[in-house]
Amino acid sequence: MRVFVTGASGWIGRALVPELLEAGHQVVGLARSDGSAGTVAAMGADVLRGDLTDLGILEKGAESADGVVHLAFGHDFGQFDAAIETDAAAVEAMTAVSAGKPFVAASGTPMVPGRPATERDDSVFAGPVAGRGDNARAVLKTAERGVRPSLVRLPRSVHGEGDVHGLIARLVALGREKGIAAYVGDGTQRWPAVHVSDAAHLFRLALEQAPAGAVLHAVGDEGVRIRDVAEVAGRRLGLPVKSVTAEELGFLGGLLALDQPASSTLTQESLGWRPTGPGLLEDLEKGYYG
């Protein structure tokens, strides 16, 4: 299968592209810069230059492929509304030429008060990220036009060696800056997590096997207590572990204050996917973030 991948040079893309190539697929990766193009080419994939605002390029990439994996998204919190609008237009452009083809898009696991979120829960987001839920539903709706869409919903932490921009990496960097390993409140809030290699494997399975409208959870750890994260990070960095208010940690504080576990039981049952990579605390113990 010829697969067009947006975000091919990104964190998950760098795990997915080799996964696809090993499975015998041909990969074309979208690259917006010389550096990204070099990364994509070094992995053995073809390069298509452009970014998510180049709708003609996106149409070309999707139309010439047998399937699409859409990973790219602008994560600048200062321009989140614009990023959501750009994403919506990109999805529309690519799916318009993808009838009869798989289209796999990245999304996020939802939060359900009082229990782990499952694949049957709607992609409901609140506040400034609400539009991502709308975009996720728009992806699934393309099944009405003959596309075979699926969502791979990612947990708050997609971790592994080399992660420098994820939320855990940002939390550790913030800890260095403030001189403490922080958690919010009593620290019993739970985050789901997955190793990047397991996430990449699920994207491949979704591309190859997922039926139209499938919602999948790339979750290895159903819920890791934030206080446990802080204690391991504090020990590795030699920092005191301390409870703080959400406001003291900015946007990260708001996320850390939420209990948001998620399950992947239905995904494992439907596709036979099994997370085998190390858990989040194990990766922290290895010093990848230290």
C-alpha positions in Angstrom: 0.0 0.0 0.0 1.2 3.5 -0.8 0.6 5.6 2.4 0.6 9.3 2.6 1.6 10.4 6.1 1.3 14.0 7.5 3.5 14.7 10.5 5.9 12.0 9.2 8.9 13.7 10.8 7.2 14.3 14.1 7.4 12.3 17.3 4.9 9.6 16.3 5.7 9.8 12.7 9.3 8.9 13.3 8.1 5.6 14.9 5.3 5.0 12.3 7.2 5.4 9.1 9.7 2.6 9.9 6.8 0.5 11.1 5.0 0.9 7.8 8.1 0.3 5.7 8.9 -2.9 7.6 5.4 -4.1 6.9 6.0 -3.7 3.2 4.2 -0.4 2.6 5.5 2.5 0.5 5.5 5.8 2.5 5.2 9.4 1.3 5.8 11.9 4.1 4.7 15.5 4.1 7.6 17.8 5.0 7.4 21.5 5.5 11.1 22.3 5.9 14.5 21.0 4.7 15.1 19.5 8.1 11.8 17.6 8.0 12.4 16.5 4.5 15.9 15.1 5.5 14.4 13.2 8.4 11.7 11.6 6.2 14.2 10.7 3.5 16.6 9.2 6.0 13.9 6.8 7.1 13.5 5.5 3.6 10.3 7.3 2.7 9.5 9.6 -0.3 9.1 13.3 0.5 6.3 15.6 -0.5 7.1 19.2 0.3 4.3 21.3 1.9 2.4 21.9 5.0 -1.2 21.7 6.3 -2.1 25.0 4.7 -1.1 23.8 1.2 -4.5 22.2 0.3 -3.5 21.4 -3.3 -0.4 19.5 -2.0 -2.5 17.6 0.5 -5.0 16.6 -2.2 -2.1 15.5 -4.4 -0.6 13.4 -1.6 -3.9 11.8 -0.7 -5.1 11.2 -4.2 -1.9 9.4 -5.3 -1.9 7.2 -2.2 -3.9 4.1 -1.3 -4.4 5.4 2.3 -3.7 8.3 4.6 -2.4 8.6 8.1 -3.0 12.2 9.4 -0.8 12.9 12.4 0.1 16.6 11.9 -1.4 19.3 14.0 -0.2 22.8 15.1 0.2 22.6 18.9 1.0 26.3 19.5 -1.4 27.1 22.4 -1.3 30.8 21.4 -2.8 30.0 18.0 -5.0 27.0 18.8 -8.1 28.3 17.1 -6.2 28.8 13.9 -4.7 25.4 14.1 -8.1 23.8 14.5 -9.4 25.7 11.4 -6.3 24.6 9.4 -6.8 21.0 10.5 -10.5 21.0 9.5 -9.6 22.4 6.0 -6.8 19.8 5.6 -9.1 16.9 6.6 -11.7 18.1 4.1 -9.1 18.4 1.3 -7.6 14.9 1.8 -10.9 13.1 2.4 -12.4 14.6 -0.7 -10.1 12.5 -2.8 -10.0 9.4 -0.5 -13.2 7.5 -1.4 -12.6 3.8 -1.0 -9.4 4.4 0.9 -8.5 4.2 4.6 -8.1 7.6 6.4 -6.6 7.3 9.9 -6.5 10.5 12.0 -5.0 11.2 15.4 -7.2 12.5 18.1 -7.2 12.5 21.9 -8.8 10.3 24.5 -11.8 12.1 26.2 -12.3 12.6 29.9 -15.3 11.0 31.5 -16.0 11.9 35.2 -15.8 9.0 37.6 -14.4 6.3 35.2 -11.9 5.5 32.5 -13.0 6.7 29.1 -13.7 4.0 26.5 -13.8 4.0 22.7 -17.6 4.3 22.9 -17.4 7.7 24.6 -17.8 10.7 22.3 -14.9 13.0 21.4 -16.1 15.8 23.6 -13.6 18.5 24.4 -14.3 21.7 26.3 -12.7 25.2 26.3 -10.2 26.2 23.7 -9.7 22.6 22.4 -13.4 22.0 21.8 -12.9 22.3 18.0 -10.7 19.2 18.0 -13.7 17.1 19.0 -15.7 18.7 16.1 -12.8 17.8 13.7 -12.8 14.2 15.0 -16.5 13.8 14.3 -16.0 15.3 10.9 -13.4 12.6 10.1 -15.8 9.8 11.0 -18.6 11.4 9.0 -16.6 11.0 5.8 -17.8 7.3 5.8 -21.0 8.7 4.3 -18.8 9.6 1.2 -17.3 6.2 0.9 -14.1 6.9 2.9 -12.9 4.3 5.4 -12.2 6.6 8.3 -10.9 5.7 11.8 -9.7 7.6 14.8 -6.7 6.7 16.9 -7.2 8.6 20.1 -4.0 9.2 22.0 -3.5 9.6 25.7 -1.9 12.6 27.5 1.5 11.0 27.4 3.0 9.3 24.3 6.4 8.6 25.8 9.8 7.1 24.9 13.4 7.8 24.4 13.9 11.0 22.5 10.7 12.7 23.6 11.5 16.4 24.1 8.2 18.2 23.3 5.5 16.0 25.0 3.6 17.0 28.1 5.8 14.9 30.4 8.9 16.4 28.9 7.4 19.9 29.5 6.5 19.0 33.0 10.1 17.9 33.7 11.5 21.0 32.1 9.1 23.1 34.2 10.3 21.2 37.3 13.9 22.1 36.6 12.9 25.8 36.1 11.0 26.0 39.4 13.3 23.7 41.4 10.6 21.3 42.4 8.9 18.1 41.0 5.3 19.3 41.2 1.9 17.7 41.3 -1.5 19.4 41.8 -3.6 18.9 44.9 -3.2 15.4 46.4 -1.8 14.1 43.1 -4.2 11.2 42.8 -5.3 12.4 39.4 -4.6 9.8 36.7 -3.2 10.2 33.2 -3.4 7.5 30.5 -0.1 6.9 28.7 1.4 4.8 25.9 4.8 4.0 24.5 5.4 5.6 21.1 6.2 2.3 19.5 2.9 0.9 20.6 1.1 4.0 19.3 2.8 3.6 15.9 1.8 -0.1 15.7 -1.9 0.8 16.3 -1.9 3.4 13.6 -0.6 0.7 11.2 -3.2 -1.8 12.3 -5.9 0.9 11.9 -4.8 1.6 8.4 -4.8 -2.0 7.4 -7.7 -3.4 9.3 -10.0 -0.9 11.0 -13.6 -0.8 9.7 -15.1 2.5 8.6 -16.0 4.6 11.7 -13.7 2.8 14.1 -12.7 4.7 17.2 -9.5 3.2 18.8 -7.6 4.0 22.0 -3.8 3.9 21.9 -3.6 3.4 25.7 -1.0 1.3 27.5 -1.2 2.6 31.0 -4.9 3.2 31.9 -4.1 5.8 34.5 -0.8 6.8 36.1 -1.1 8.9 39.2 0.5 12.3 38.8 2.0 12.2 42.2 3.8 9.0 41.2 5.2 10.8 38.1 6.4 13.7 40.3 8.0 11.3 42.8 10.0 9.4 40.1 11.0 12.7 38.3 12.0 14.2 41.6 14.2 11.3 42.5 15.8 11.3 39.1 16.4 15.0 39.1 17.3 15.4 42.7 14.4 17.8 43.3 11.9 18.0 46.2 8.4 16.7 45.5 5.8 19.3 46.2 2.0 19.9 45.8 1.1 23.2 44.1 -2.0 24.9 42.8 -3.0 24.4 39.2 -2.4 28.2 38.6 1.3 27.9 39.5 1.9 25.6 36.5 0.0 27.5 33.9 -1.7 25.4 31.2 0.0 22.3 32.4 -1.5 22.8 35.8 -5.0 22.8 34.4 -4.3 19.4 32.7 -2.6 17.9 35.8 -5.6 18.8 37.9 -7.9 16.6 35.9 -8.5 12.9 36.6 -8.7 11.5 33.0 -7.9 7.7 32.8 -8.8 5.8 29.6 -9.2 2.2 28.6 -8.1 0.4 25.4 -9.9 -2.9 26.2 -12.2 -2.6 23.2 -9.4 -1.7 20.8 -7.4 -4.7 22.0 -10.4 -7.0 21.5 -11.2 -5.7 18.0 -7.8 -5.4 16.4 -5.6 -7.8 18.5 -3.4 -4.9 19.4 -1.4 -5.4 22.6 0.9 -2.7 24.1 4.3 -4.2 24.8 6.5 -1.2 25.4 7.6 0.1 28.8 5.1 2.1 30.9 5.4 5.7 31.6 7.0 5.3 35.1 9.5 2.8 33.7 10.6 5.3 31.1 10.9 8.0 33.7 13.1 5.6 35.8 15.3 5.1 32.8 16.2 8.8 32.8 14.8 9.6 29.4 13.4 12.8 30.9 16.2 13.4 33.4 
